[in-house]
Amino acid sequence: MVSLKGKDILDGAQFSREEIDLIMEVAKDFKKKLAEKPGGLDLLRGYVMAALFFEPSTRTRLSFETAMHRLGGSVIGFSSAESTSISKGETLEDTIRTVDQYVDLFAMRHPAIGSAKRAAEVATHPVLNGGDGAGQHPTQALLDLFTIYNECGKVDGATIVLCGDLKNGRTVHSGVDIYKHFDTKLVFVAPEQLAMPREIVEKLRAQGKTVVETTSLEDAIKDADILYMTRIQKERFADVAEYERLKGSYILTREMIERLNPNLTVMHPLPRVNEITTDVDDLPGAAFFRQAGNGVYVRMALIALVLGVI
């Protein structure tokens, strides 16, 4: 029997298809239960989650906290490193060892690649990675998959276009590790300087996945089922001039969708800057705010599963 009890959630590659299917089923069940009982459930009374956000976050932090509260648990934590003993020189490991004395699990975001793994190595309670720099963001990838199921009814057979900063995009790095378990065609759209890392592309192809690389967004979306837009991430650039040159590389408009593919489902991990114009927002296929809402159900599922309460 598949179980996630006691496990850390660190990267997209860690999951089997059976584990992914379990998470999707539990998230679906929680969505149904919350529709029937909007005030939340009482599964985690007495449990405490530490939300440790060393890097700015809106959706990930608030949806993790909402998920814990909807399950009946409590949350402690912080939303910036400046308000903690890290600012006094304390190491990440010592912070984790300390907070580990107070809680039952961690949700953590940190700007350094590999930071979640470092935390998991010293914590005795499960660590859920809410983003480690340009590395991984597995809970986002899982909520993205849940959104595809909800919007399209299936994942197998879908053509998924990933567009934007694919070099530094932790959401797409985790995402392709999830999509590899399904019969999907993956199309990568990016400027040459921000292309998906070669090792990821080569690994996917070695696994038998259909992968197409292009610089043309218009060509890519003509036959796509899902477009996953990402922003060009200013915080990942050492050279501000390079960011300014690339930030407007791809801009999705209503006119483009209506002309090329009116049935396109549009997703985005948010925040957006200028890569999706606001006139797209009321199109039926504009799923990005519904996608953000799905984060609560998927994170509820992950919390409940790693704590072993279901």
C-alpha positions in Angstrom: 0.0 0.0 0.0 1.3 3.5 -0.9 2.1 5.7 2.0 3.7 9.1 2.5 3.6 9.0 6.3 6.8 10.6 7.7 8.2 11.5 4.3 9.8 14.8 3.3 8.4 16.5 0.1 11.6 17.9 -1.5 11.4 17.5 -5.3 9.3 16.4 -8.2 11.5 13.4 -9.0 10.8 11.7 -5.7 7.3 10.6 -6.6 6.0 7.4 -8.1 2.9 7.4 -10.3 1.1 5.6 -7.5 2.0 8.3 -5.0 0.9 11.1 -7.4 -2.4 9.3 -8.0 -2.9 9.1 -4.2 -2.2 12.8 -3.7 -4.7 13.7 -6.5 -7.4 11.5 -5.0 -7.0 12.9 -1.5 -6.9 16.5 -2.8 -10.1 15.8 -4.8 -11.7 14.4 -1.7 -10.7 17.5 0.4 -12.1 19.8 -2.3 -15.4 18.0 -2.1 -15.5 18.0 1.7 -14.7 21.7 1.9 -17.5 22.4 -0.6 -19.9 20.6 1.8 -18.3 22.0 5.0 -16.8 25.4 4.2 -15.6 26.0 7.8 -13.0 23.3 7.5 -12.3 19.9 9.1 -11.0 18.7 12.4 -8.4 16.2 11.4 -5.4 18.0 12.9 -6.5 19.5 16.2 -3.4 19.9 18.4 -1.0 19.6 15.4 1.4 22.6 14.7 3.0 23.5 11.4 6.0 25.8 11.1 5.8 28.0 8.0 9.4 29.2 7.6 9.6 31.6 4.6 13.1 33.0 4.2 12.0 34.4 0.8 9.0 36.5 -0.2 5.8 34.5 -0.9 2.1 35.2 -1.2 0.3 32.1 -2.6 2.6 29.4 -1.3 2.8 30.7 2.2 -0.9 31.6 2.6 -2.2 28.5 0.9 0.0 26.3 3.2 -1.3 28.2 6.2 -4.9 28.0 5.0 -4.5 24.3 4.3 -3.3 23.7 7.9 -6.1 25.8 9.4 -8.7 24.1 7.2 -7.5 20.7 8.6 -8.0 22.0 12.1 -4.3 22.6 13.0 -2.2 25.6 14.0 0.6 27.5 12.4 3.7 29.3 13.7 6.5 30.8 11.6 7.8 33.9 9.8 7.7 35.5 6.4 11.2 37.0 6.2 14.7 36.0 7.4 15.2 39.5 8.8 12.8 38.8 11.7 14.7 35.7 12.8 18.0 34.8 14.4 19.4 34.1 10.9 20.0 37.9 10.9 22.3 37.4 13.9 24.3 34.7 12.1 22.4 31.5 13.1 22.7 28.8 10.5 19.8 27.3 8.7 20.5 23.9 10.3 20.4 25.4 13.8 17.1 27.2 13.1 15.6 24.0 11.9 16.8 22.0 14.9 15.3 24.6 17.2 11.9 24.9 15.5 11.8 21.1 15.3 11.3 21.1 19.1 8.0 23.0 18.7 6.2 21.5 15.7 4.9 18.4 13.8 6.0 19.5 10.3 7.6 22.2 8.3 6.6 24.2 5.2 9.7 26.1 4.0 10.9 28.5 1.3 14.5 29.6 1.0 16.5 31.3 -1.7 19.3 28.7 -1.8 19.1 25.6 -4.0 19.2 22.5 -1.9 18.1 24.3 1.3 15.1 22.0 1.8 17.3 19.0 1.6 19.6 20.5 4.2 16.6 21.2 6.5 15.3 17.6 6.1 18.7 16.2 7.0 18.5 17.7 10.5 14.7 17.8 11.1 13.0 14.9 12.8 9.6 16.0 11.4 8.6 16.1 7.7 9.8 19.0 5.6 7.6 20.3 2.7 9.7 22.3 0.2 7.8 25.5 -0.8 10.6 26.5 -3.1 14.4 26.4 -2.9 15.8 29.2 -5.1 16.0 28.2 -8.7 15.9 24.5 -7.7 12.6 22.8 -7.0 8.9 23.6 -6.0 7.2 20.2 -5.8 4.0 21.3 -4.1 3.4 23.8 -6.9 4.0 21.1 -9.6 1.4 18.8 -7.9 -1.2 21.6 -7.7 -0.5 22.3 -11.3 -1.2 18.7 -12.2 -4.4 18.9 -10.1 -5.4 21.9 -12.1 -4.9 20.2 -15.4 -7.2 17.3 -14.2 -9.8 19.9 -13.1 -9.6 22.0 -16.2 -9.1 19.3 -18.9 -10.4 16.2 -17.3 -7.2 14.2 -18.1 -3.5 14.5 -18.4 -2.6 11.6 -20.7 -2.6 12.7 -24.3 -2.2 16.4 -23.5 0.2 18.7 -25.2 1.7 21.0 -22.5 3.6 24.1 -23.5 6.0 25.6 -20.9 7.0 29.2 -21.7 9.3 31.8 -20.1 12.3 31.4 -17.8 12.8 27.7 -18.0 16.4 28.0 -16.9 15.6 29.3 -13.4 12.0 28.3 -13.1 11.7 25.9 -10.1 8.0 25.3 -10.9 8.8 23.9 -14.4 11.8 21.9 -13.1 9.5 20.1 -10.6 6.7 20.0 -13.2 8.5 18.0 -15.8 9.4 15.4 -13.2 5.7 15.0 -12.5 4.6 15.0 -16.2 7.1 12.3 -17.1 4.7 9.8 -15.5 2.0 10.6 -18.1 1.7 10.3 -21.9 2.2 14.0 -22.6 4.0 16.0 -25.3 6.2 18.7 -23.7 7.0 21.9 -25.7 9.6 24.3 -24.2 9.4 27.9 -25.3 12.2 30.2 -24.1 14.9 32.6 -25.2 18.2 30.8 -25.8 19.6 32.4 -22.6 16.7 31.0 -20.5 16.2 27.6 -22.1 15.4 24.5 -20.1 18.7 23.1 -18.8 20.2 20.5 -21.2 20.5 17.8 -18.6 16.7 18.0 -18.0 15.9 17.9 -21.7 18.3 15.0 -22.3 17.0 13.0 -19.3 13.4 13.4 -20.5 14.2 12.2 -24.0 16.2 9.3 -22.6 13.0 8.3 -20.7 11.1 8.3 -24.0 9.3 11.6 -23.6 8.4 13.7 -26.6 10.1 17.0 -26.1 10.1 20.0 -28.6 12.2 23.1 -28.1 11.3 26.4 -29.8 11.5 30.1 -29.4 8.1 30.8 -31.0 5.2 31.0 -28.6 2.6 31.4 -31.4 3.8 28.3 -33.2 3.7 26.4 -29.9 0.2 27.2 -28.8 -1.6 26.4 -32.1 -2.0 22.7 -31.2 -1.5 22.9 -27.4 -4.0 21.9 -24.7 -2.3 23.7 -21.9 0.0 26.8 -21.9 2.0 27.2 -18.7 3.4 30.7 -18.7 6.1 31.8 -16.3 7.6 35.3 -15.6 11.1 36.3 -16.4 12.4 36.4 -12.8 14.3 39.6 -12.0 15.6 38.2 -8.7 17.5 35.4 -10.5 19.5 37.8 -12.7 23.0 39.0 -11.6 22.9 41.5 -14.6 19.9 43.9 -14.4 20.5 45.0 -18.0 20.1 41.3 -19.2 16.8 41.1 -17.3 15.6 44.3 -18.9 16.5 43.0 -22.3 14.7 39.7 -21.8 11.7 40.5 -19.6 9.3 41.2 -22.5 10.3 38.1 -24.5 6.8 36.6 -24.5 3.5 38.3 -23.9 0.3 36.4 -24.2 -2.7 38.4 -25.3 -6.4 37.7 -25.8 -6.1 38.4 -29.5 -3.4 35.7 -29.8 -5.5 33.1 -28.0 -8.7 33.9 -30.0 -6.8 33.8 -33.3 -4.6 30.7 -32.7 -6.3 28.5 -30.2 -9.6 29.6 -28.5 -9.8 26.3 -26.5 -6.4 26.8 -24.8 -6.1 26.4 -21.1 -3.8 29.0 -19.7 -1.9 28.5 -16.4 0.7 30.5 -14.5 2.2 30.0 -11.1 1.9 33.7 -10.4 2.9 36.4 -9.7 2.6 37.7 -13.3 4.3 40.9 -14.4 3.5 41.6 -18.1 3.6 38.2 -19.6 -0.2 37.7 -19.7 -2.3 40.7 -20.5 -5.3 41.4 -18.2 -7.8 41.0 -21.1 -7.1 37.3 -21.0 -8.4 37.0 -17.4 -12.1 36.5 -18.3 -11.6 33.9 -21.0 -13.0 30.5 -20.1 -9.5 28.9 -20.4 -7.8 31.4 -18.1 -7.2 29.0 -15.2 -4.4 30.8 -13.2 -6.5 32.1 -10.3 -8.4 28.8 -10.0 -4.9 27.2 -10.1 -3.9 29.3 -7.1 -7.0 28.1 -5.3 -6.2 24.5 -5.9 -3.0 25.0 -3.9 -5.1 24.7 -0.7 -6.5 21.3 -1.5 -3.2 19.8 -2.7 -1.3 21.1 0.3 -4.1 19.8 2.6 -3.6 16.4 1.0 0.2 16.5 1.4 0.0 17.7 5.1 -2.5 15.0 6.0 -0.6 12.3 4.2 2.9 13.0 5.6 1.4 13.2 9.1 -0.4 9.9 8.5 -3.8 11.0 9.7 -5.5 9.5 6.6 
